[in-house]
């Protein structure tokens, strides 16, 4: 049995239209077709597809999984997956936000965010098959030659082909400077790619006619380390410069991993044995193109955490309203029933409100990041584009890490609401908890996101992104400084913003004399940042709700959830701040031998 799912259209519309104000934004950015009617139709149809086509396949994928025929190297996806993908392509979903120049529909990037949330909530494993195609499109669009864009982008955008990112290898993990895959030049200008890549999502499957692998490898004259990495487009079936598809390339899936969750998602070991590939971008500049793919994928994985959280919450809420257990501590709430439903109990409400507050706040963070990408790509003012790019770069590790870590927390809370019934297969909750676990690992672990935020996005930029975000907080507070109904949120938000700035300054000052301080503070700094960011979005949610046409019940629900967040979730920052203040010595002083035998 699979947990049920219904797309949260009401909250998505509130986030898009009331909080973020996307309608005038899209018009200003040059999207004349992105009208309310069109956007609503996209949301409605995405919801229908997710609820009726993908969601019923979720438990099927978990129970049956994808299988590899070792004799042929071919992978078979679970029953229904191929048909669902064909419907996805027929509906134009693969090119929803892609440029019409390559066969896309040209809608704002922001509108891909709710689509991906719904897909991930309904069937995360299935959603992994088209997920990385978007990263491949972005890499080729920004770094590929004109002929590569013409030949590869159209079938990728149309969904006839899918893409992968072939980055890591058995011995190198995150340290890509250690990779051993080689690229030898061929006489025709192509390259022979030889090596083994692991953990390749959708590296082999039966959904499309071709798979476009973007492979990191080293040329013969490559300098050592990460500075010697190049990127190559290496399709499953050879593709000539005129687009002609030829024979099977010299690459194959060697095995697929047996995993804790997302069992229908094909996680491949890919072997390249002199496979024909083409250089993307400049020699030895592959990391630049890789980060174009990676940043897109990281935001996408953050949405996986939100989607799983939403589905888990919906089922936990339904169960809490139905399950009868004992009486309320303050007396019977449903005297006509033999016991009260468990939603009357404070601890169940704690779990439900924790989920609700983290989900709805995360949704705004994700949609805001999507809108910043639209601004960075389409605003007329170069300075505005640069500000948006700096801010979304700063928010990306926060989004990816926090939304996935909260995804684990939320799916476990939901399972806990079911008690022992959550642990067994019947209700589908244990699948959501298992599926969620991978999201904090792939596309960069939480620790990698923390180092990215603390090091590359803060220390290396003099906190440029943080300053821009704090400026938004200040502007919001100034706008509503005379609104007494928002004072309970704005005052603590401003206090946390000031503390955030002071903590950042302290860590960077200590790191000037001890580089270990960056790593020691990074994870706590990441979560501290995430909780303050969500406090901002909850304050804005209350302001937007009270100015909207929504009814009193909706407005009151937003205010009460915000109060819960500020009272019971935001104080988590106190522990993170204390850990940051403790410095690196508590982590680094102990000798390795003292950890034990």
C-alpha positions, 0 to 999 in steps of 0.5 A, a space after each residue: 500500500 502506498 501513502 496517498 498524496 494530493 498536491 498542496 495547490 492552495 499553499 503553492 498558489 499562496 506562496 507564488 501569488 500572495 507572498 512572492 508576487 510572481 505575476 508582475 515579476 514575470 511580466 517585468 522579466 519578459 514573460 508575457 505568456 506567464 499569465 495567471 490563467 496559464 500558471 494556474 492551468 500548469 499547476 492543475 495539470 501537474 497536480 493531476 498527473 502527479 496524483 493519478 499517474 505517478 503516485 500509484 506507481 510509488 509502492 510498485 517501484 519500491 517493491 519491484 525495483 529496476 533490474 539489470 540483465 547482466 548478459 545484455 547490460 539492459 535495465 528494465 524499469 518497474 511496470 508502469 514507469 515507461 508508460 508514465 514517462 511517455 505521458 510526461 513527454 507527451 504533456 511537454 513537461 520535460 521542456 516546461 521552462 526550457 527555451 523555445 529555441 530548443 523546443 521548450 515552452 519558455 515558462 519561467 524557471 520558477 514554475 518548474 519548482 512546484 512541478 518538481 515538488 509534486 513529482 518528487 512527492 508522488 514518486 521520488 524514484 521515478 522523478 530521478 529519471 528526468 531530474 538530471 536532464 535539466 542539469 545536462 541542458 544547463 551545462 550544454 547551454 552555457 558551455 557547449 559549442 553551437 553544434 552540440 547545443 543543436 544536436 543534444 539540447 532538442 532531444 533532451 528538452 523534448 524528453 526523447 533523451 535523458 541526461 546524466 552526470 558522471 562525476 565520481 569514481 570509487 576512489 575519489 568521492 567528493 575529491 574529484 581531483 583524484 579521478 582517473 578517467 582518461 580522455 584520449 584525442 581521436 583523429 576526428 576531433 572527438 575523444 576516447 573516454 576510458 574509466 569507471 564512474 559510480 553512483 550514476 543516477 539513471 545511467 541506464 534504463 528503458 525509458 528513452 532511445 538514448 542517454 547523454 552522459 556528461 563525463 568528467 575526465 582528464 586529457 593527456 596533458 592535464 595538470 594535476 588535481 582539480 585544475 586538470 578536469 575536463 567535461 565530455 558529452 558521451 552518449 549511449 549511442 554515438 551521435 555525429 555532428 550532424 545529429 545522426 545517431 549511430 552504433 552503440 558507444 563503448 560504454 555500459 552499465 556494469 551493475 546497479 546498486 541495491 539501496 536502502 530506498 529509491 529502489 526503482 531509481 537506477 544507480 549505476 556503475 558505468 564503465 567507459 571503454 574508449 567511448 566516443 565523447 566530445 569536449 564541452 567547453 575549454 580543456 581543463 575547465 570542466 569544473 566550471 561546467 560541472 558546477 553549472 550542473 551541480 547547482 541545478 541538481 542541488 536545488 532539485 534535490 532540496 525539492 525532493 526533501 520538501 516533496 517527501 515531507 509534504 506527502 508524509 505530513 498529509 498522511 500523518 495528519 489524516 491518521 491523527 484525525 482518524 486514530 482513536 487513542 485515550 482521552 485529551 488531558 483536559 477532558 474528552 473532546 469527542 465524547 460521542 466516540 470511545 476515545 479521542 483522535 490522537 490529534 488532540 494530544 500535545 506531542 502529536 501536535 508538536 510533530 504535526 506543527 513541526 512538519 507543517 512549519 518546516 514544509 511551508 517555510 521551505 516551500 517559500 525558500 525554494 520558490 524564492 530561489 527559483 525566482 532569483 534564477 529567473 531574475 539572474 537570467 532575464 532582468 534588464 539591469 546587469 546589477 540586478 542580475 548580479 545581485 540575484 545570482 549572488 543571492 541564489 548562490 548563497 541560498 543554494 547550499 542552505 536549500 539543499 542541505 536544510 530541506 533534505 535534513 528536514 525531509 528526514 526529520 519530517 518523514 520520521 515524525 510522520 512515521 512516529 505519528 502512526 506508532 508501530 503502524 508506521 514501521 510496517 509496510 502497510 501504510 507506506 510511511 516507512 518507504 518515505 522515511 527510507 527514500 528520504 535518507 539518500 537526499 542528504 547524501 547525493 549531489 553533495 552531502 550535508 557536510 559538503 553543503 556546509 563547507 560550501 556555504 561557510 567557505 566558498 559562499 561566505 569566507 571567499 566572498 566577504 559574506 556578499 550573499 549574506 549581506 544581500 539577504 540581511 538587506 532583504 530582512 531589513 527592508 521588510 522590517 522597515 516596511 512593516 515597522 508600524 504594523 503592531 500585528 507583525 511586531 511579535 515576528 519582526 522583533 525576534 527576526 531582526 535580533 536573529 539577523 543581527 546575531 547572524 551577522 555577528 556570528 559570521 564576523 566572529 568565525 571569519 576572524 578566528 579563521 584568519 589565524 586558524 583555518 580549522 575554524 571554517 570546518 568546525 563551524 560550518 554545519 552549525 552555521 548552515 542550520 543556524 542560517 536555515 532557521 533564520 531564513 525560514 523565520 523571515 519567510 514565516 514573517 512574510 507569510 503572515 504579512 502576506 496572508 493578512 493582506 490577502 483575500 483569503 478567509 479568516 481560517 487560512 490567515 489564522 492558520 498561517 499566524 498560529 503556525 508562525 507563532 509555533 515556528 518562532 516559539 519552538 523551532 527558531 530557538 534551535 539556533 541557540 544550540 547552534 550558536 553555542 556550538 559555533 562559539 565553542 570554536 575548533 578546539 573541542 573538535 580538533 584537540 583529541 588525538 586520533 588514537 583516542 577515538 578508540 581501537 
